[in-house]
Amino acid sequence: MSGPGKLEMSALVTSGGCDGGPDRDECEGSQAAGSAASGGRGVVNQRQAGQRLGLSERQVRRLLRRYEAEGAVGLVSRRRGRPSNRRIAQAVKEAVLERLRSRYAGFGPTLAAEYLRQEGMRVSKETLR
């Protein structure tokens, strides 16, 4: 860091950490974000970095701490590889698919969702796509 509240964004761009492993795309994304945030000037404050990246100053501080502690790999989402919290239970998914195949095979997603809702199965049309 160059001073209080200043980020040395060129460090994000030129540092290693992307070893070609499974996180390579996200590492390259963090490097691109660093490059975009710096605007080619090298040093920006946290407010400017947040504005350029569409993040709050607080989020920029959190990311900076993780970057300093762990390098570019620390910027990869901690949720990566885990199932979504909003995932539909397997039993519900199987029941909906069975009903779709047996009664609503020719229906589009919107109409099928409406008919399934009448049967008590609340599934969005986007889930059925």
Secondary structure, DSSP 8 states (H G I E B T S, - for coil): --STTEEEHHHHHH-----SSTTHHHHHHHHHHHHHHHTTSSEEEHHHHHHHHT--HHHHHHHHHHHHHH-GGGGS-TTTTS--TT---HHHHHHHHHHHHHH-TT--HHHHHHHHHHTT----HHHH-
